[in-house]
Amino acid sequence: MQHRFIEANGIRINIAEQGEGPLVLLCHGFPETSHAWRHQVAALAAAGFHVVAPDMRGYGETDSPADPEAFTLFHLVGDMVGILDALGAPTAIIAGNDWGASVAWQAALMRPDRFRGVVAIGVPMMGQPPVPPTRIFPQTVEALFYTLYFQEPGVAEAEFGRDVPTTLRKLLYAASGDAGPRVPGDGTPNPFGMVSRKDGLLAPLPLPNALPNWLTEADLQAFVAAFARSGFRGGLNYYRNLDRNWALQAALKGRTVDIPALYVVGDRDVGLSMPGMREIVAAMPTLAPGLEPPLFLEACGHWAPQESPERVSAAIIEFARRHST
């Protein structure tokens, strides 16, 4: 796996790259970098694909624009199209996990001429809500939903940046399948749930005595080094554009994802424990008519490409073989 910089969509993007053949583009989530796809890059390259996993805008060694408004889904899809242009690739299969899944869905929606198929992991395709998202998320006097906690610039950055290794250990473990099955309302600490206005997001999350078996110390240190360098501002700015995305996406209301699509999710993904999420998953064929039967990964949490690398790699390879030509 090689790393290099390319110029795309007006910024400098760091990509991990390996292999030759049809292009597969891999989009990571929060808080990750291109290193989250280390297993898939190798497996897809061995299967005959040209694989590119960028540090997404604001992450790792990729540029992080100063303007928070430069992190909308339109900018992020523009980055992916720019990567194809920089590589001289007319089309690609695009796959994403967490925020990367949202980018992949929107790339499929906006540019079916450039993306032949989409694999979304964790985050389902969702329709346009009737009001801006921040008006939907719950809050009380004592606590607020994590996406609302992320809205105020500097607050989450300060908490997460205070001790980067501990932050990543807690976030990666708490959202993984190792933290156990999730039952709505069971009180299991959830990094993507309600956040105490007094104590912040990290305080109630367990700090594991040892790393889960899917995350080596070297892997953790790769993430720690990346966030120690970049900070968390870039990734948090994705959340600060939720309402702006909603306003911009009004132009796309009524469009469907018409290219082939596959949805993959761990059966212990914290997202599935959110109220109404399983109903959203079940309703996806109305928004993505080319959706194949969803793939549920047993005993797997939110970081499926890292937690279940063989199953995720096999799913992407099989899908890409069928839809790359």
Backbone bond lengths (Angstrom), bond angles and torsions (degrees), N, CA, C in turn:
res aa  C-N    CA-C-N  psi(-1)  N-CA   C-N-CA  omega(-1)  CA-C   N-CA-C  phi
1 M - - - 1.464 - - 1.519 109.01 -
2 Q 1.315 115.69 124.99 1.458 121.69 -179.11 1.534 109.89 -107.71
3 H 1.320 115.92 152.00 1.465 121.67 175.43 1.519 108.64 -118.13
4 R 1.335 115.67 139.55 1.453 120.52 174.51 1.519 109.47 -156.45
5 F 1.324 114.88 165.87 1.460 120.68 178.38 1.522 109.62 -101.48
6 I 1.330 115.41 142.27 1.449 120.92 171.27 1.527 108.16 -130.71
7 E 1.297 116.35 154.61 1.464 122.10 174.85 1.521 108.07 -95.59
8 A 1.317 116.92 124.84 1.466 120.73 -177.64 1.525 109.18 -152.56
9 N 1.308 115.91 132.16 1.464 122.09 176.23 1.524 112.49 54.85
10 G 1.308 116.17 34.25 1.456 120.73 174.71 1.511 115.75 83.63
11 I 1.329 118.33 4.58 1.460 120.92 177.71 1.523 109.89 -131.62
12 R 1.336 115.37 166.41 1.458 121.04 175.75 1.526 108.42 -97.14
13 I 1.340 115.17 124.54 1.461 121.24 -174.51 1.526 109.45 -116.57
14 N 1.322 115.56 129.96 1.460 121.50 175.08 1.521 108.76 -87.60
15 I 1.334 116.88 126.26 1.461 120.11 179.41 1.525 110.64 -121.41
16 A 1.320 115.19 145.20 1.458 122.76 165.24 1.515 106.25 -96.81
17 E 1.331 117.12 137.57 1.465 120.11 -168.17 1.520 109.77 -146.84
18 Q 1.332 115.32 141.77 1.461 119.62 177.20 1.523 109.12 -162.02
19 G 1.321 116.05 148.03 1.450 121.51 170.32 1.514 114.87 89.03
20 E 1.326 114.45 171.00 1.454 123.01 177.12 1.516 109.09 -133.61
21 G 1.338 115.02 148.70 1.459 120.06 -179.97 1.510 110.43 131.56
22 P 1.330 118.15 -160.87 1.466 120.96 177.08 1.532 110.49 -58.33
23 L 1.323 115.56 143.97 1.463 120.48 -174.08 1.523 111.87 -82.84
24 V 1.337 115.66 134.55 1.468 123.53 171.05 1.518 107.12 -123.01
25 L 1.316 116.31 125.29 1.463 123.29 -177.30 1.524 108.80 -108.27
26 L 1.342 117.19 127.33 1.458 122.75 -173.59 1.528 110.28 -115.96
27 C 1.344 117.28 123.81 1.466 123.32 -175.20 1.531 110.14 -112.76
28 H 1.313 116.78 119.95 1.470 121.19 -177.78 1.524 111.35 -84.50
29 G 1.340 115.21 175.93 1.456 121.55 -178.40 1.516 112.51 -116.77
30 F 1.335 115.90 -156.08 1.465 123.56 -176.68 1.524 109.55 -115.51
31 P 1.344 118.98 131.68 1.454 128.46 -2.85 1.534 109.73 -100.52
32 E 1.310 116.35 98.25 1.459 121.92 -178.64 1.533 109.39 -134.56
33 T 1.327 115.93 -175.15 1.462 124.31 169.90 1.524 106.24 -143.02
34 S 1.317 116.35 -172.93 1.463 120.15 176.91 1.528 111.94 -57.50
35 H 1.331 117.30 -21.56 1.468 120.91 179.92 1.529 111.98 -62.17
36 A 1.318 117.05 -20.73 1.464 120.39 178.69 1.526 111.86 -63.06
37 W 1.332 117.39 -21.35 1.471 122.54 -177.48 1.529 112.09 -100.82
38 R 1.336 118.25 16.84 1.463 120.84 -173.65 1.527 112.38 -55.24
39 H 1.323 117.69 -38.95 1.464 120.59 -178.80 1.526 111.13 -71.86
40 Q 1.323 116.95 -42.90 1.464 120.64 -177.14 1.524 111.58 -69.34
41 V 1.333 117.77 -35.91 1.464 119.99 178.78 1.526 109.56 -58.15
42 A 1.319 116.28 -48.66 1.466 119.88 -179.01 1.521 111.62 -65.55
43 A 1.330 117.02 -45.04 1.467 120.67 -176.54 1.524 111.98 -66.35
44 L 1.329 117.37 -42.61 1.465 120.91 -179.53 1.519 111.18 -69.04
45 A 1.325 116.79 -38.23 1.462 119.29 177.00 1.523 110.51 -62.74
46 A 1.332 117.14 -42.64 1.455 120.95 178.73 1.524 111.84 -64.61
47 A 1.340 116.70 -25.76 1.459 121.34 -179.53 1.523 112.98 -87.05
48 G 1.343 117.09 1.53 1.454 119.67 174.69 1.507 115.69 100.32
49 F 1.335 117.39 27.14 1.459 121.18 179.38 1.523 110.91 -118.28
50 H 1.316 115.20 154.00 1.461 122.79 168.97 1.522 105.90 -90.70
51 V 1.307 117.37 112.87 1.461 122.33 -172.46 1.522 109.57 -109.81
52 V 1.332 115.98 132.35 1.459 121.85 177.36 1.522 108.61 -131.15
53 A 1.334 115.54 124.24 1.464 121.87 176.94 1.526 107.44 -121.56
54 P 1.322 118.81 104.94 1.463 120.05 179.74 1.522 111.99 -82.68
55 D 1.342 115.80 151.12 1.456 119.44 156.44 1.522 104.62 -68.74
56 M 1.307 117.92 119.16 1.455 120.49 -176.52 1.532 110.02 -66.73
57 R 1.314 115.77 161.62 1.475 122.55 179.06 1.539 110.01 -47.42
58 G 1.333 116.13 125.16 1.453 121.01 178.49 1.516 114.97 91.08
59 Y 1.334 117.72 -2.79 1.462 121.88 -176.28 1.528 111.13 -117.16
60 G 1.324 115.07 152.93 1.450 120.83 171.26 1.515 112.28 54.66
61 E 1.332 115.76 -128.10 1.462 120.90 -178.26 1.520 113.09 -97.76
62 T 1.322 117.43 3.86 1.456 120.89 175.13 1.526 109.73 -77.79
63 D 1.318 116.13 149.19 1.463 120.32 -179.39 1.527 111.74 -57.90
64 S 1.335 114.52 148.36 1.460 121.79 177.06 1.523 108.20 -126.64
65 P 1.335 117.73 95.84 1.474 119.88 -177.52 1.525 112.02 -55.81
66 A 1.332 115.43 147.43 1.465 120.78 -178.20 1.520 112.00 -69.94
67 D 1.314 117.78 -30.73 1.454 122.06 -176.66 1.533 110.32 -77.81
68 P 1.343 119.10 117.38 1.467 120.10 179.12 1.523 113.40 -58.75
69 E 1.329 117.17 -25.05 1.459 120.29 -178.62 1.527 112.52 -76.26
70 A 1.331 117.12 -2.87 1.461 121.10 179.31 1.523 111.84 -89.95
71 F 1.340 116.70 23.24 1.462 121.14 -177.94 1.533 111.50 -126.10
72 T 1.324 117.48 28.67 1.466 119.49 177.26 1.520 109.58 -75.32
73 L 1.336 115.40 166.57 1.455 119.89 176.32 1.523 111.59 -62.38
74 F 1.324 117.07 -28.41 1.462 119.27 177.08 1.528 110.45 -67.04
75 H 1.338 117.95 -40.18 1.462 120.07 174.74 1.532 110.89 -63.47
76 L 1.320 116.28 -42.67 1.464 120.50 -175.38 1.520 111.76 -68.55
77 V 1.329 117.23 -41.13 1.464 119.97 174.73 1.532 109.35 -65.24
78 G 1.327 116.39 -38.01 1.463 119.62 175.51 1.514 112.30 -59.09
79 D 1.322 116.71 -37.71 1.468 120.09 176.21 1.524 111.12 -61.41
80 M 1.333 116.69 -42.98 1.467 120.23 -178.16 1.530 110.92 -66.83
81 V 1.317 116.73 -41.59 1.465 120.12 176.16 1.527 109.12 -63.81
82 G 1.332 116.73 -40.70 1.461 120.73 178.38 1.515 112.50 -62.06
83 I 1.315 117.31 -35.54 1.469 120.53 177.06 1.527 109.75 -64.53
84 L 1.327 117.39 -45.12 1.466 119.81 176.90 1.520 110.86 -57.69
85 D 1.336 116.84 -44.33 1.460 120.74 179.74 1.523 110.74 -62.08
86 A 1.341 117.04 -44.57 1.460 120.77 -178.27 1.525 111.71 -63.97
87 L 1.332 116.45 -30.90 1.460 121.21 -179.79 1.526 112.30 -88.19
88 G 1.325 116.78 -6.08 1.455 120.04 -177.07 1.514 113.50 69.72
89 A 1.323 116.16 28.54 1.464 121.28 -177.96 1.522 109.71 -102.29
90 P 1.332 117.97 122.04 1.462 118.86 179.83 1.523 113.15 -68.87
91 T 1.347 116.88 -34.63 1.465 120.57 -177.60 1.526 109.90 -144.69
92 A 1.337 115.31 168.02 1.462 121.33 176.98 1.517 109.43 -157.71
93 I 1.314 115.26 160.82 1.458 122.36 162.12 1.525 106.38 -87.07
94 I 1.317 117.50 134.21 1.464 120.68 178.94 1.520 109.64 -116.38
95 A 1.334 115.24 135.52 1.463 121.19 178.63 1.517 108.54 -132.64
96 G 1.330 116.86 148.22 1.454 119.74 -179.88 1.514 111.92 -153.76
97 N 1.329 114.95 153.28 1.459 122.00 175.19 1.528 108.79 -122.67
98 D 1.356 116.08 143.31 1.458 121.18 178.08 1.531 108.42 58.91
99 W 1.338 119.74 -127.76 1.459 120.64 178.50 1.524 111.25 -58.92
100 G 1.329 116.00 -32.10 1.457 118.91 176.74 1.514 112.64 -61.61
101 A 1.342 117.04 -30.48 1.461 120.36 175.97 1.520 110.45 -67.23
102 S 1.335 116.86 -40.56 1.464 119.55 177.03 1.525 110.82 -61.62
103 V 1.327 116.20 -41.70 1.469 119.79 177.25 1.519 110.31 -62.78
104 A 1.340 116.58 -43.53 1.465 120.31 -179.05 1.524 111.58 -63.23
105 W 1.327 117.31 -44.03 1.473 120.15 177.37 1.523 110.97 -58.76
106 Q 1.330 116.28 -45.73 1.458 119.23 -177.29 1.526 112.04 -70.03
107 A 1.327 116.99 -33.61 1.459 119.78 174.30 1.523 110.65 -62.40
108 A 1.334 115.69 -41.15 1.462 120.24 178.12 1.520 111.24 -65.97
109 L 1.328 116.12 -36.60 1.460 120.88 -178.78 1.526 111.44 -71.57
110 M 1.332 116.12 -44.31 1.458 120.89 -173.48 1.529 113.55 -83.03
111 R 1.350 116.79 -36.15 1.461 119.99 -170.87 1.529 112.21 -130.31
112 P 1.331 117.77 61.94 1.465 119.42 177.20 1.520 112.57 -64.08
113 D 1.344 117.63 -14.67 1.460 120.81 175.73 1.519 112.53 -73.63
114 R 1.348 117.62 -20.83 1.469 121.42 -176.79 1.521 112.77 -108.40
115 F 1.334 117.54 -20.18 1.461 120.10 -177.60 1.525 109.47 -119.85
116 R 1.329 114.97 121.24 1.469 121.11 -173.11 1.525 112.36 -84.46
117 G 1.325 116.44 -20.68 1.452 121.15 -179.50 1.509 109.56 -166.73
118 V 1.341 116.40 157.97 1.463 121.16 -177.29 1.521 109.71 -133.40
119 V 1.334 115.79 133.93 1.467 123.11 173.02 1.526 106.72 -116.97
120 A 1.315 116.55 115.28 1.463 121.81 -179.34 1.518 109.44 -110.61
121 I 1.313 116.10 129.56 1.460 121.58 -176.77 1.523 109.07 -115.39
122 G 1.320 115.44 122.56 1.463 121.20 174.13 1.509 114.72 89.87
123 V 1.329 118.06 -53.88 1.460 122.10 -175.18 1.530 109.64 -98.66
124 P 1.322 118.18 120.07 1.471 120.33 -179.88 1.524 111.80 -78.15
125 M 1.314 115.87 165.29 1.457 121.16 170.82 1.517 107.66 -72.09
126 M 1.333 115.95 130.55 1.462 120.76 -177.41 1.519 110.13 -127.40
127 G 1.316 116.09 146.73 1.444 121.23 179.41 1.520 112.23 -79.47
128 Q 1.317 115.78 173.64 1.464 122.89 -179.01 1.528 109.74 -74.24
129 P 1.340 118.62 117.99 1.458 119.77 177.35 1.531 111.11 -69.70
130 P 1.319 118.12 160.86 1.468 120.13 -176.37 1.524 114.02 -72.85
131 V 1.326 117.36 -19.94 1.465 121.57 -179.15 1.522 108.46 -134.62
132 P 1.347 118.92 163.75 1.464 121.01 178.40 1.528 111.27 -55.22
133 P 1.334 117.32 142.17 1.468 120.74 -175.25 1.519 114.72 -54.84
134 T 1.337 118.45 -37.87 1.462 118.41 -176.28 1.525 112.48 -67.22
135 R 1.325 116.89 -13.46 1.466 119.75 175.18 1.519 112.15 -85.97
136 I 1.328 116.53 -9.35 1.462 121.46 -178.94 1.525 111.23 -95.61
137 F 1.328 117.23 -36.61 1.458 121.22 -173.38 1.527 111.06 -65.43
138 P 1.333 117.83 141.29 1.470 121.07 -175.59 1.521 113.18 -76.67
139 Q 1.325 115.22 152.93 1.454 121.84 171.43 1.519 109.26 -157.11
140 T 1.325 115.31 151.08 1.458 122.57 177.29 1.526 107.88 -130.39
141 V 1.313 115.87 -176.93 1.462 120.00 176.91 1.527 110.60 -63.32
142 E 1.345 116.50 -34.65 1.460 120.95 -175.09 1.519 114.02 -91.36
143 A 1.346 117.95 -27.57 1.458 119.78 -170.79 1.520 110.91 -149.41
144 L 1.311 114.90 162.64 1.454 120.82 176.82 1.517 109.60 -144.57
145 F 1.343 116.16 155.33 1.459 121.20 -178.95 1.523 108.99 -61.97
146 Y 1.338 116.15 147.49 1.462 120.54 -171.89 1.526 113.07 -57.79
147 T 1.336 117.93 -34.39 1.467 119.87 179.27 1.524 111.18 -66.39
148 L 1.329 117.49 -30.23 1.461 121.09 174.77 1.527 110.48 -74.82
149 Y 1.329 116.96 -37.40 1.463 121.33 176.62 1.527 110.92 -59.55
150 F 1.336 116.40 -32.49 1.462 120.73 -178.20 1.535 113.12 -78.67
151 Q 1.323 118.81 -7.75 1.457 120.15 -171.83 1.525 113.78 -72.26
152 E 1.300 118.55 -37.26 1.469 121.61 -174.94 1.530 110.14 -78.24
153 P 1.318 118.79 114.73 1.464 120.45 -178.73 1.527 112.06 -56.34
154 G 1.310 114.95 134.95 1.456 121.25 174.71 1.512 115.54 94.70
155 V 1.327 118.51 -22.87 1.467 120.24 -174.54 1.525 110.71 -72.70
156 A 1.327 117.21 -60.76 1.469 119.96 -179.83 1.533 110.82 -66.42
157 E 1.336 116.85 -34.56 1.468 119.21 177.54 1.526 110.82 -56.41
158 A 1.330 116.28 -44.12 1.463 120.51 -178.41 1.521 110.70 -65.44
159 E 1.334 116.61 -44.05 1.464 118.89 -179.40 1.523 111.14 -65.00
160 F 1.325 117.96 -47.48 1.458 121.61 -176.19 1.528 112.25 -70.65
161 G 1.330 116.77 -33.27 1.447 120.15 -176.22 1.514 114.84 -81.90
162 R 1.336 117.10 -8.97 1.464 120.81 -176.67 1.526 111.12 -64.09
163 D 1.330 117.03 -38.79 1.467 122.75 179.50 1.521 106.31 -149.30
164 V 1.326 116.05 87.92 1.468 120.85 -172.64 1.527 112.57 -59.56
165 P 1.346 120.85 -45.57 1.469 119.27 179.07 1.531 112.92 -58.37
166 T 1.333 117.28 -43.09 1.465 120.23 179.76 1.524 110.57 -67.16
167 T 1.324 117.29 -41.69 1.468 120.59 177.94 1.517 110.87 -55.83
168 L 1.320 117.42 -48.77 1.459 120.56 -176.57 1.524 111.48 -70.82
169 R 1.321 117.50 -38.78 1.469 119.30 176.29 1.527 110.47 -58.16
170 K 1.327 116.49 -45.14 1.463 120.22 -177.61 1.525 111.56 -68.28
171 L 1.338 117.27 -48.27 1.456 119.90 -176.29 1.522 111.60 -65.59
172 L 1.323 117.15 -45.07 1.453 119.91 -177.33 1.528 111.44 -67.17
173 Y 1.327 116.83 -40.13 1.467 118.86 179.13 1.528 111.76 -70.06
174 A 1.318 117.37 -47.95 1.468 120.67 -172.01 1.518 112.59 -63.40
175 A 1.335 118.08 -28.08 1.461 120.40 179.61 1.517 112.45 -96.18
176 S 1.310 117.53 5.18 1.466 120.86 -177.41 1.519 111.28 -93.13
177 G 1.309 115.30 167.06 1.461 120.31 176.25 1.509 113.04 -66.15
178 D 1.342 117.40 -21.60 1.463 121.04 179.26 1.516 112.27 -64.78
179 A 1.338 117.00 -23.24 1.468 120.47 178.84 1.516 111.87 -74.92
180 G 1.327 117.03 -7.34 1.456 120.78 174.83 1.510 113.78 105.50
181 P 1.340 116.99 168.83 1.469 120.93 176.84 1.523 111.09 -61.94
182 R 1.317 116.22 150.68 1.463 121.25 -179.78 1.521 109.67 -110.83
183 V 1.309 114.96 127.48 1.456 121.78 174.46 1.519 107.00 -120.36
184 P 1.341 118.45 124.87 1.473 119.18 -178.36 1.520 112.27 -51.94
185 G 1.346 115.21 128.64 1.454 120.33 176.93 1.508 115.36 81.81
186 D 1.369 117.99 8.16 1.463 118.48 -176.52 1.529 112.82 -82.90
187 G 1.342 117.28 -3.75 1.456 120.33 176.59 1.511 114.85 84.07
188 T 1.339 118.37 1.78 1.459 120.71 177.73 1.521 109.88 -62.60
189 P 1.345 118.56 129.15 1.467 119.68 179.75 1.522 111.58 -54.22
190 N 1.312 116.27 131.36 1.457 122.19 -172.52 1.535 108.12 -134.23
191 P 1.331 117.73 118.99 1.463 118.17 -179.87 1.523 113.28 -69.15
192 F 1.330 116.46 -14.22 1.464 120.76 -179.53 1.525 109.97 -113.82
193 G 1.316 115.16 47.00 1.451 120.94 179.57 1.522 110.58 -130.81
194 M 1.327 116.49 -143.45 1.455 121.71 179.67 1.532 110.27 -79.86
195 V 1.320 115.32 142.82 1.466 121.83 -176.92 1.520 108.98 -119.60
196 S 1.322 116.15 129.98 1.458 121.25 177.35 1.522 110.61 -64.93
197 R 1.335 116.23 128.78 1.466 119.95 176.75 1.534 110.80 -64.04
198 K 1.319 116.68 -26.59 1.464 121.44 -177.57 1.525 112.19 -86.13
199 D 1.348 116.41 -46.01 1.464 120.47 -169.48 1.519 114.38 -99.26
200 G 1.342 118.93 -16.43 1.445 120.91 -178.30 1.519 112.80 85.58
201 L 1.322 115.43 -173.62 1.466 121.28 -172.86 1.518 113.44 -83.84
202 L 1.321 118.05 -36.41 1.458 120.79 -169.80 1.520 114.36 -80.13
203 A 1.324 118.03 -29.12 1.464 121.34 -170.76 1.527 113.98 -52.87
204 P 1.354 119.72 -45.84 1.460 118.29 -177.42 1.526 114.64 -80.96
205 L 1.321 118.29 -6.96 1.461 120.05 -176.87 1.522 110.44 -78.63
206 P 1.327 117.91 138.70 1.468 120.21 179.67 1.524 111.30 -70.07
207 L 1.320 115.18 146.56 1.460 121.79 173.01 1.526 106.96 -104.42
208 P 1.329 117.95 107.71 1.470 119.61 -174.38 1.521 111.68 -65.16
209 N 1.322 115.17 145.65 1.465 119.92 177.24 1.523 111.56 -68.29
210 A 1.335 115.71 -30.87 1.465 121.05 179.04 1.516 108.56 -137.37
211 L 1.311 116.54 155.34 1.448 120.34 177.49 1.527 110.34 -69.52
212 P 1.331 117.90 147.90 1.465 119.18 174.24 1.525 109.91 -62.46
213 N 1.338 116.29 157.60 1.467 118.86 -172.09 1.522 113.71 -68.11
214 W 1.343 118.17 -11.35 1.464 120.33 179.24 1.524 112.47 -90.35
215 L 1.355 116.95 -2.74 1.457 121.09 -176.92 1.516 109.52 -129.25
216 T 1.329 116.71 108.37 1.454 120.12 178.47 1.529 109.66 -80.12
217 E 1.315 115.55 165.23 1.462 119.70 176.64 1.525 110.93 -61.81
218 A 1.334 116.57 -36.35 1.466 120.07 178.46 1.528 110.71 -65.39
219 D 1.331 116.85 -39.54 1.463 120.23 177.85 1.525 110.67 -64.10
220 L 1.334 116.16 -45.62 1.459 119.60 178.97 1.519 110.40 -59.69
221 Q 1.313 116.87 -43.53 1.460 119.69 -178.42 1.532 111.95 -65.81
222 A 1.333 116.96 -28.83 1.464 119.33 175.36 1.526 110.09 -64.26
223 F 1.336 116.79 -41.42 1.466 120.25 176.75 1.532 110.90 -69.28
224 V 1.318 116.63 -42.63 1.470 120.31 -179.70 1.520 110.33 -59.10
225 A 1.333 117.25 -46.37 1.460 120.71 -179.31 1.525 110.80 -61.55
226 A 1.344 116.26 -39.28 1.465 120.17 -178.92 1.523 111.11 -64.77
227 F 1.338 117.00 -45.90 1.468 119.33 -177.31 1.525 112.38 -78.19
228 A 1.329 117.34 -26.62 1.456 119.37 173.16 1.526 109.52 -64.12
229 R 1.322 116.16 -31.80 1.461 121.00 179.69 1.523 111.34 -79.91
230 S 1.335 116.92 -47.77 1.472 120.46 -171.33 1.522 113.48 -91.48
231 G 1.334 117.20 -23.28 1.453 120.05 -168.28 1.519 110.18 72.54
232 F 1.316 116.70 -176.00 1.460 122.21 -175.96 1.530 113.01 -104.96
233 R 1.331 117.44 -0.84 1.454 121.05 -174.34 1.524 112.49 -58.76
234 G 1.335 117.44 -45.26 1.453 120.45 -177.45 1.515 112.23 -58.94
235 G 1.324 116.65 -49.54 1.457 119.80 179.92 1.517 112.68 -64.09
236 L 1.317 117.38 -38.17 1.466 120.67 179.43 1.527 111.79 -68.78
237 N 1.320 117.00 -27.01 1.462 119.33 177.91 1.523 112.65 -65.67
238 Y 1.331 117.70 -21.43 1.463 119.27 174.35 1.535 109.07 -60.61
239 Y 1.325 116.11 -43.58 1.466 120.93 -179.26 1.524 111.54 -69.13
240 R 1.327 116.40 -30.08 1.467 119.97 -177.99 1.527 112.66 -75.52
241 N 1.315 116.25 -2.32 1.455 120.86 177.11 1.526 112.34 -111.06
242 L 1.315 118.01 14.52 1.461 120.28 -179.30 1.528 111.46 -59.06
243 D 1.318 117.20 -47.37 1.470 119.45 179.88 1.526 111.39 -70.29
244 R 1.320 116.96 -35.73 1.466 119.75 178.50 1.531 109.81 -66.76
245 N 1.336 116.92 -40.55 1.464 119.80 174.99 1.526 110.50 -58.31
246 W 1.322 115.68 -43.90 1.461 120.81 -179.42 1.532 110.53 -58.00
247 A 1.322 116.96 -44.15 1.458 120.29 -179.55 1.527 111.43 -67.18
248 L 1.328 116.88 -43.03 1.455 120.27 -178.71 1.528 111.90 -68.46
249 Q 1.332 115.89 -35.56 1.460 119.30 -176.04 1.522 113.12 -75.67
250 A 1.316 117.08 -4.70 1.464 118.96 174.03 1.521 110.81 -57.68
251 A 1.333 116.83 -29.09 1.469 120.98 178.43 1.520 112.08 -67.64
252 L 1.339 117.18 -19.17 1.463 121.21 -177.56 1.526 112.59 -103.16
253 K 1.328 117.36 1.10 1.452 120.63 -176.79 1.530 110.87 -57.65
254 G 1.318 115.38 130.05 1.455 120.83 -178.83 1.510 114.22 97.40
255 R 1.349 117.43 -17.94 1.459 119.88 175.64 1.520 109.94 -73.79
256 T 1.307 116.57 151.59 1.451 122.15 176.93 1.526 109.86 -121.78
257 V 1.325 115.57 159.51 1.467 121.83 174.11 1.526 106.69 -82.33
258 D 1.312 115.98 107.88 1.457 120.14 -172.24 1.520 113.74 -102.23
259 I 1.339 117.47 -3.07 1.463 119.70 175.16 1.535 108.60 -86.74
260 P 1.335 118.11 163.31 1.463 119.94 177.50 1.526 111.44 -56.43
261 A 1.328 116.12 141.59 1.466 120.98 -175.60 1.518 110.44 -141.60
262 L 1.320 115.28 146.02 1.463 122.02 175.49 1.516 108.04 -133.64
263 Y 1.336 115.99 133.83 1.463 121.54 176.88 1.521 108.45 -112.51
264 V 1.331 115.91 127.82 1.456 123.50 -179.28 1.519 108.09 -123.94
265 V 1.337 117.30 135.99 1.454 119.65 -179.89 1.518 110.00 -152.39
266 G 1.324 116.44 141.21 1.454 120.73 173.32 1.510 110.69 -73.00
267 D 1.320 117.02 140.43 1.469 118.67 -178.19 1.522 112.14 -72.24
268 R 1.345 116.91 -7.22 1.464 121.33 173.05 1.527 111.89 -110.00
269 D 1.317 116.94 15.82 1.463 120.36 178.46 1.526 108.72 -62.43
270 V 1.325 116.38 131.25 1.464 120.56 -178.37 1.527 110.99 -61.23
271 G 1.331 117.05 -27.40 1.458 119.64 179.61 1.513 112.90 -62.88
272 L 1.338 116.64 -33.90 1.463 120.06 -178.76 1.521 112.21 -68.42
273 S 1.342 117.06 -19.41 1.465 119.73 179.48 1.518 112.68 -84.63
274 M 1.344 116.66 -6.00 1.461 119.16 177.80 1.522 109.70 -72.57
275 P 1.330 118.21 139.85 1.467 120.89 -178.50 1.529 111.80 -55.64
276 G 1.325 114.95 129.98 1.456 121.19 175.92 1.510 115.45 84.13
277 M 1.354 118.49 -5.14 1.459 119.84 -174.03 1.527 112.03 -68.96
278 R 1.317 118.17 -39.15 1.467 119.67 179.71 1.525 110.86 -65.79
279 E 1.330 116.79 -32.26 1.465 119.86 176.00 1.525 110.67 -67.99
280 I 1.339 116.56 -36.75 1.466 121.04 176.54 1.524 110.19 -63.56
281 V 1.329 116.52 -42.88 1.464 120.61 177.96 1.526 110.44 -60.61
282 A 1.326 116.34 -43.92 1.461 120.28 -178.67 1.524 112.21 -65.06
283 A 1.328 116.96 -28.40 1.470 121.00 -176.67 1.518 113.10 -89.05
284 M 1.325 119.14 -1.35 1.460 121.45 -174.33 1.530 114.82 -58.09
285 P 1.340 120.49 -33.62 1.475 118.18 -178.43 1.524 114.25 -58.25
286 T 1.332 118.34 -22.67 1.462 119.12 177.35 1.524 111.20 -72.12
287 L 1.338 116.81 -25.30 1.457 121.81 179.66 1.522 112.39 -97.15
288 A 1.327 116.59 -22.50 1.468 121.98 -179.50 1.523 108.08 -135.29
289 P 1.328 117.62 84.14 1.479 120.78 -175.36 1.520 113.42 -59.76
290 G 1.345 117.48 -24.24 1.455 119.87 179.76 1.509 114.11 -90.18
291 L 1.331 116.50 15.26 1.466 120.73 -176.76 1.523 111.12 -69.93
292 E 1.314 115.29 130.61 1.460 121.82 174.94 1.526 109.39 -84.88
293 P 1.339 118.70 166.81 1.470 119.90 179.50 1.524 111.42 -55.61
294 P 1.342 118.24 131.54 1.467 120.82 -178.18 1.525 111.31 -61.05
295 L 1.325 114.86 151.63 1.454 121.64 178.08 1.524 108.53 -111.86
296 F 1.339 116.54 115.94 1.459 121.99 178.14 1.528 108.77 -100.53
297 L 1.322 116.52 126.86 1.457 122.09 -177.03 1.524 110.09 -98.34
298 E 1.298 115.74 120.23 1.466 121.36 -175.25 1.528 111.27 -68.01
299 A 1.347 115.42 136.58 1.471 123.84 175.48 1.523 112.25 58.06
300 C 1.319 116.74 30.39 1.463 122.22 -178.53 1.518 109.20 -117.08
301 G 1.329 116.19 141.93 1.446 121.30 179.94 1.520 112.95 -101.13
302 H 1.334 115.88 -144.84 1.461 122.04 -169.98 1.519 113.51 -77.87
303 W 1.319 118.22 -21.46 1.469 121.28 -175.08 1.522 110.16 -101.42
304 A 1.319 116.92 52.91 1.466 122.21 -171.16 1.529 114.17 -52.50
305 P 1.342 121.04 -44.07 1.463 118.38 179.76 1.527 113.63 -58.89
306 Q 1.339 116.69 -27.84 1.456 120.04 178.07 1.527 111.87 -92.64
307 E 1.332 117.03 -38.75 1.459 120.94 -176.56 1.523 113.12 -74.84
308 S 1.320 116.58 -37.43 1.470 121.98 -177.63 1.524 109.37 -129.04
309 P 1.332 116.91 61.71 1.464 119.72 -170.49 1.520 114.38 -61.74
310 E 1.345 117.04 -40.06 1.460 118.57 -177.30 1.525 110.99 -65.93
311 R 1.343 116.79 -42.57 1.462 119.53 -177.74 1.526 111.22 -69.95
312 V 1.331 116.92 -38.89 1.457 119.33 178.57 1.526 110.31 -68.28
313 S 1.321 117.55 -43.91 1.458 120.30 179.01 1.524 110.68 -60.42
314 A 1.329 116.95 -45.28 1.458 120.31 -179.06 1.524 111.17 -62.15
315 A 1.331 117.06 -39.56 1.463 120.71 -179.74 1.521 111.11 -65.15
316 I 1.343 117.15 -43.63 1.462 120.36 -179.78 1.526 110.55 -67.93
317 I 1.334 117.11 -42.12 1.465 120.73 179.89 1.522 110.87 -60.81
318 E 1.319 116.89 -47.99 1.463 120.34 -179.43 1.533 111.02 -61.67
319 F 1.328 116.07 -43.99 1.461 120.39 179.43 1.531 110.75 -64.57
320 A 1.335 116.61 -45.80 1.458 120.22 -177.48 1.522 111.96 -65.76
321 R 1.318 117.91 -35.28 1.464 120.42 177.15 1.519 111.76 -63.19
322 R 1.308 116.50 -35.26 1.454 119.94 -178.53 1.520 113.64 -78.87
323 H 1.341 116.70 -23.23 1.460 118.35 -170.36 1.524 114.63 -124.02
324 S 1.330 118.50 9.20 1.460 120.01 -179.33 1.527 112.83 -87.93
325 T 1.309 118.33 -9.84 1.470 120.46 179.98 1.520 110.49 -126.95
